[in-house]
Amino acid sequence: MKKVLIMFSMLCVILFCAYPSGASSAEVMVSAAISLKNAFEEIGKLYEAKYAKTKLLFNFGASGDLVHQIAGGAPVDVFASAAQKDMDDMSAKGMVLPGTRVDFAKNSVVLVVTKNSKIKSFEDLATERIKRIAAGNPKTVPAGRYAAEVFDYYKLAPAIKEKLIYAENVRQVLDYVARGEVDAGVVYATDAAVRGTEVSVAAEAPELSHKPVVYPIAVVKGTENEAAAKAFVAVVLSKEGIAILKKFGFRIP
């Protein structure tokens, strides 16, 4: 643990030093998992206050879709994923700047329902009274892959196969539940907290039921704003950045 903390501190120092406050103006495009939206927008304000000459632009969406966009030539400087797989895909394509990848946040998988719902567990999804269940598309949405793993863990897949409605991202799942268009949905704990007045958490998936929900961040290889991009990563890893992540319910790995 001590060695990990030392390496983490060294990375922060390197990233901060890479972008002096007097650097020329720039625009930094950050593509990030949509579950990071609220936290990153606040961290963005912190960054722009520190680096007044730099403007941050955010592109939020499903991690898999963001990888496809970057691979297709989208001008992105920083990528933050909701799963290791998507960052691994980036690395395999040679699109991650060496030495900049770091895990910075963790999350939990929860089952959300409408207020006053009688659903109390994942097992309840197999009952006849449950007609529609929303989850992210496993092909592009990390939360959808985690959901599929949870369903397999509880041996629910055969019983709920025809009930599943796939969404483009985790926030769309949340919208479906909040509007009462589905009986339940699988999202992250941080997303459920954002709409806490509209949805309720019926159950939290055990950690053993799915791969760890760990968020990696990295600078995209080939960026023309390398120093500014590294500085954004450093702000995310800073004491203030971590405080914001915790404020929105993320845990720090």
N, C-alpha and C positions, 0 to 999 in steps of 0.2 A: 504493500500500500504506500509506504514512504517513497519508494522508487517511482511509482505512478504519479504521486503528487509532485515530485521534483520535475519529472518530464513535462507534466501539465503546466507547471509554473514557467519552465524554460520556453515552452511553445508560446505562451502568452507574451513573454518578454520579446521574443523574436518577432512576433506578429505586430506588436505595438511599435517596435523600433523600425519596422519596415515602412511605416507611413508617417513621416514627421508632420506636425501640425501646419507647417508652412508650405506643404506640397500644393501643386497647381490644382485647379478645379477639375472635377470629374463627375460622371454619372455612373453609379454602380447598380447593376441589375442583379437582384437576388431572387432566385427561383427556390421556393420552399414548400414543403408539405403544408396543405391548407390548415392542418391542426395547429400550426405554429402562428397563424395569422395574427391573433391578438397580441401575443407575446412579442413577435418580431416587429410589429408596427410600433410598439412602445420602445423596444430596443433601438429601432430606427431613429426615433426622436433623440435618444441618448447619443447615438452616433453622429447625427447631423449637428447636434449642439457642440460636440467635441471637434468635428471637422466641418466647419461652416461652409467651406468651399466645395463640399461634395454633396450631391443629391442622390438619395437612395430611391430606387424603383423596385417594387415588389411584384412578383408573379407567383401567385399561390394556386396550388392545384394538387391532383393526385401525383404522388412521387413518380410512378411509372410513366405517366404522361409527360412530366417535366423532363425525364431522361430522354424520351423520344424527341422532344422539342430541341434539347441541347444537341443531341446527335444530328438533328436536322439542320443545325446551323444557327439556332437562336442565340443572340448575343448576350450570353449570361456570364456573370463574373463569379457568383457564389451559388453553390447548390447545397440545400439542406433537405435530407430525406427523413421519412418516418420509419425507415427500415434499413438494415444493412444491405439487403439484397439489391436495392436500387442503386446504392452507392457502389456496391461491388460491380454492378453492370457498367456504371460510369468508369470505374477503374479498368475494367476489362477492355473497354473501348479506347483507353488511353486518354481520357478526358479529365482526369483529376491531377492537379498540380502536386507533384511529390512533396511530402513533408507537411501538407496542410490539412490532411484529413484527421478529424478528431471527433469522438463521441461526446456529446454535450448535454443530452437530456434523456430522460426515460418517462414512460407513460404506462397506463394500465388500460385493459380492455373491459368495457362494461356493457351490460344490457340495459337499454333505456326504454321507457314506456311512457305513455301519456299519464297525466295526473289522475289519480284515483283508479288506476288499472289494478286488476287482481293478479297480474303476472308477478310472481315472486322469485322465479329461478329460470335458468336456461332450460331445465327439463320441462318446464311448463310450455315451451314452444311446440312440443310434440302433441299437445292436446288439441282436440277437434275445434275448440272455441277460438283458437288462434288461426287466422286466415292469411295474414300478410306479415312478412318479416323483412326488414330492409337491412342490406349490408353492402359494403363497397364491392365493386367488381374485382375479384381476386387477380385478374390479369394485370391490372394497373394500380390498384389501391391497396397499400399495405394493410390497412385496417380490414379490408375484405379477406386478405390471406390469413390474418390473425383470427378473424371470425370463423373461417372455414376450419382452422385448426381446433378452435374451441368446440365447434359442432361435432367434429370427429372425436374429440376427447369425451364428449358426453354421448357419443353414438347416436346423434340426432339426424345426421345427413339424410338417410332414407325417408324419415318421417316428415322432414320439412322441405325437401327438395322442391316441391311444387308451390311452396309458400314464399319462396325467396324472391325478392325484388332487388335487383342490383342497381346501385347508384354510382355516379361518376366520381364522387369523393365522399369523405366522411361527413362533411358538413351538409351535403344533400341528404344523407341518411338521417341526420339530426332534424332537418327540415320536414321530412316525411313524418317523423314521429311527432314533432311539435304540432303539425297541422292535423294530426289524427288520421293520416292517410294510410298508415300501417299500424299494426298492433304493437310492434316492438322493433328495435333496431340495435345494431352493434356498433359502438363508437368508442372513442377514447374517453377516459375519465375527465380530461381537461375540456373536451368538447361538451360533455354533459354539464359541466360546471358553468359554461358560458350561457346555456339556456336553462339554468336551474329553476327558473320560475315557470317554465313551460313543460319540462319533462322530469321524470323521476328515474333514479337508478334502481333497477330491480335487483341486480346482482353484479358482482365483480368476478370476472373470470380468474380462476386460480393461475398463478404464474406458471405452473407446470403444464397448463392446458394449451400453451402456445409459445412460440419463440419469444424471447425477450424483446420488448418494444423499446429499442434504443435508437436515438436519432444521431446520425453522423452529419457533419458539415465539412465542406472543403471548398477551396478555390478551384475554379474551372481552368484547366490547362489551356493556354493560348489567349487568356484574357489580356486586353490592352490596358486594364486598370488593376494590375497585380497588387501594387502597394495599397491602393484603396480597398481592394477586396480583402486582403490580409488584415487590414485594420478593422473591417467589419467583423471578421471572424474573432479577432481579439476582443472586440467589445462584447460579443456574445459570451465569450469565455471569462470576461472580467467579473469582478465582484458585483458590480452594478447589474451587469447582464444576467448573472446567475440569480440575483435577487428578483429580477423581473420574471424569469422563468418559473421560479418557485411561487411567485405571486399568482401565476396562472395555473398552478397545480402540477407543474412538471417536477420530476425528481432529477437529481444530478447524479450521474453514474460515477 
